[in-house]
Amino acid sequence: MSSSMHTSSLFDVKDKVVLVTGGSRGIGLMIAHGFVANGAKVYISSRSAKVCDKVAEDLTKLGPGQCISIPADLQSLDEVKRLTAEIAKKESKVHVLVNNAGATWGAPIATYPDEAFEKVMNLNLKRVFSLTQAMLPLLEAAGTAAAPASIINIGSVDGIHIPMQETYAYSASKAALHQMTRVMAGHLGPRHITSNAIAPGPFESKMMAATLRDFGDMIVGNVPLGRIGQPEDIAATAIYLASRAGAYTTGAIIPVDGGTLIKAKA
């Protein structure tokens, strides 16, 4: 039996190079913080350079890992390519790619704007593909048979069940992202890269803020575990997928939702 069975090494991500898109707030920040706290070198991107730089500075202070800011607007293919080129200047390999940057939009079906549908599908699905495609050489350089590189796509329970709100493009984009995750897993496995998705339920984030404010009690009432998600809940799942613990898990869609999807109906 190998010595890596020791619990601390099973979940070890120390010195791994990680990119978290949309890493300056919400779920992306929770995941970035988790990796930095466990000794990884984490790059974060977000649209606001000021916010991105400040978050990177704060997380590095907390340590023991470090956080580096590369602001980018991932709606744009040119920005995807620039972000990849900036990382490639600094790193010869990237062990973990967390595709978290996303957008949502809610509106009644009769008035749902075409440009909103385009924007949400572009960022949540197409640009996840574009960035993964651009980052492949760096991921392939990191992956080995024993320790594959890891793509972690942030999906949503709204891509699995029918949400209360009329978020047509968001729900469709996340369902499509889950399927793309599986397709990537099937084709990238032989290249020593795993591909999994995390489907979060309710967490404290800017995207969820208005919903939690208006429907907080109802949302918590629909969670069998009786609370919304904490930062550790999502960070730990990402660390599992990126470490030896998750090296044989690929093509999985993992709900981290306190049981929302399986709640018994009254």
URSULHU-V926665 format. One record per residue. N is the residue number from 1. SS is DSSP state (H for helix, E for strand, L for the rest). PHI is phi in radians with two decimals (NA if undefined). Layout:
N:SS:PHI
N:SS:PHI
This chain:
1:L:NA
2:L:-1.31
3:H:-1.26
4:H:-1.27
5:H:-1.23
6:L:-1.01
7:H:-0.95
8:H:-1.11
9:H:-1.41
10:H:-1.03
11:L:-1.89
12:L:-1.31
13:L:-2.17
14:L:-1.01
15:L:1.21
16:L:-1.24
17:E:-1.70
18:E:-2.25
19:E:-2.01
20:E:-2.05
21:E:-1.40
22:L:1.03
23:L:-1.53
24:L:-1.70
25:L:-2.78
26:H:1.00
27:H:-1.11
28:H:-1.06
29:H:-1.13
30:H:-1.02
31:H:-1.23
32:H:-1.02
33:H:-1.04
34:H:-1.03
35:H:-1.19
36:H:-1.08
37:H:-1.09
38:L:-1.90
39:L:1.55
40:L:-1.48
41:E:-1.78
42:E:-2.01
43:E:-1.68
44:E:-2.12
45:E:-2.19
46:L:-2.81
47:L:-1.18
48:L:-1.49
49:H:-1.05
50:H:-1.07
51:H:-1.17
52:H:-1.03
53:H:-1.09
54:H:-1.15
55:H:-1.09
56:H:-1.08
57:H:-1.10
58:H:-1.11
59:H:-1.19
60:H:-1.11
61:H:-1.07
62:H:-1.21
63:L:1.01
64:L:-1.35
65:L:-1.36
66:E:-2.36
67:E:-2.28
68:E:-2.15
69:E:-1.63
70:L:-2.29
71:L:-1.05
72:L:-2.83
73:L:-1.77
74:L:-1.36
75:L:-1.14
76:L:-1.77
77:H:-1.10
78:H:-1.06
79:H:-1.20
80:H:-1.03
81:H:-1.17
82:H:-1.15
83:H:-1.01
84:H:-1.09
85:H:-1.12
86:H:-1.11
87:H:-1.20
88:H:-1.11
89:H:-1.18
90:H:-1.73
91:L:-2.29
92:L:-1.59
93:L:-2.64
94:L:-2.23
95:L:-1.44
96:E:-2.43
97:E:-2.02
98:E:-1.84
99:E:-1.51
100:L:-1.99
101:L:-0.96
102:L:-2.80
103:L:-2.41
104:L:-2.36
105:L:-2.76
106:L:-2.11
107:L:-2.90
108:L:-1.02
109:H:-1.00
110:H:-1.18
111:H:-2.04
112:L:-1.12
113:L:-1.31
114:H:-1.04
115:H:-1.18
116:H:-1.19
117:H:-1.04
118:H:-1.03
119:H:-1.09
120:H:-1.16
121:H:-1.14
122:H:-1.11
123:H:-1.28
124:H:-1.36
125:H:-2.22
126:H:-1.11
127:H:-1.30
128:H:-1.10
129:H:-1.11
130:H:-1.03
131:H:-1.22
132:H:-1.07
133:H:-1.04
134:H:-1.16
135:H:-1.49
136:H:-0.92
137:H:-1.04
138:H:-1.22
139:H:-1.20
140:H:-1.11
141:H:-1.16
142:H:-1.54
143:L:-1.39
144:L:-2.28
145:L:-1.04
146:L:-1.39
147:L:-2.34
148:L:-1.16
149:E:-1.22
150:E:-2.32
151:E:-1.75
152:E:-2.13
153:E:-1.66
154:E:-1.63
155:L:-1.56
156:L:-2.95
157:H:-1.06
158:H:-1.23
159:H:-1.58
160:L:-2.08
161:L:-1.94
162:L:-1.68
163:L:-1.28
164:L:-1.14
165:L:-1.37
166:L:-1.52
167:L:-1.91
168:H:-1.05
169:H:-1.19
170:H:-1.07
171:H:-1.08
172:H:-1.13
173:H:-1.13
174:H:-1.29
175:H:-1.09
176:H:-1.14
177:H:-1.08
178:H:-1.05
179:H:-1.19
180:H:-1.09
181:H:-1.02
182:H:-1.19
183:H:-1.10
184:H:-1.06
185:H:-1.01
186:H:-1.12
187:H:-1.64
188:H:-1.70
189:H:-0.90
190:H:-1.11
191:H:-1.71
192:L:1.10
193:E:-2.29
194:E:-1.60
195:E:-2.44
196:E:-2.38
197:E:-2.17
198:E:-1.82
199:E:-1.93
200:E:-1.22
201:L:-1.59
202:L:-1.29
203:E:-2.27
204:L:-1.23
205:L:-2.62
206:H:-1.06
207:H:-1.12
208:H:-1.63
209:H:-0.96
210:H:-1.14
211:H:-1.10
212:H:-1.15
213:H:-1.12
214:H:-1.45
215:H:-2.24
216:H:-0.87
217:H:-1.13
218:H:-1.16
219:H:-1.11
220:H:-1.07
221:H:-1.09
222:L:-1.62
223:L:-1.82
224:L:-0.92
225:L:-1.40
226:L:1.31
227:L:-2.75
228:L:-1.52
229:E:-1.19
230:L:-1.79
231:H:-0.90
232:H:-1.08
233:H:-1.09
234:H:-1.42
235:H:-1.08
236:H:-1.12
237:H:-1.16
238:H:-1.13
239:H:-1.13
240:H:-0.98
241:H:-1.17
242:H:-1.57
243:L:-1.87
244:H:-0.97
245:H:-1.00
246:H:-1.87
247:L:-1.15
248:L:-1.92
249:L:-1.82
250:L:-2.60
251:L:1.37
252:L:-1.63
253:E:-1.97
254:E:-1.84
255:E:-1.23
256:E:-2.14
257:L:-2.46
258:L:1.13
259:L:1.68
260:H:-0.90
261:H:-1.21
262:H:-1.97
263:L:-1.07
264:L:-1.15
265:L:-1.40
266:L:-1.15
